[in-house]
Amino acid sequence: MSATRARRFDLIAFDWDGTLFDSTAIIVRCIQDSVRDVGGQVPSDRDAAWVIGMGLMEALAHAAPHVPREKHAELRGRYGYHYARHQNDLSLFEGVLPMLEDLRTSGHLLAVATGKSRRGLDEVLHTVS
């Protein structure tokens, strides 16, 4: 048996928020700020964090059930505004970059699976060093 281990997978896909990128605190704050901006009842940290991983509008509607449907477009816009302001505050979990580099040099294809828009993912990838 060879000392090198055979690759089991060619492609490895990672979730972005909460897996590679430690974004929980920023997402919670942005949800709370956007709800506050439209005059809604601001969700607790726990309630705002619980919706992470849902699609954006589903998450906002769940976190802010008292915000009327006619304000959802404004709520989404305010979330985008706050997230863009804090996007560079996010950081990768410790050890992520070396792990990804090791996988890449081992010949694995790497991918990100996320609910973010392509533009949003591209923007945040440019901030990672």
Secondary structure, DSSP 4 states (H G I P E B T S, - for coil): --SSPPPS-SEEEEETBTTTEE-HHHHHHHHHHHHHHTTPPPPPHHHHHHTTTS-HHHHHHHH-TTS-GGGHHHHHHHHHHHHHHHGGG-EEPTTHHHHHHHHHHTT-EEEEE-SS-HHHHHHHHHH--
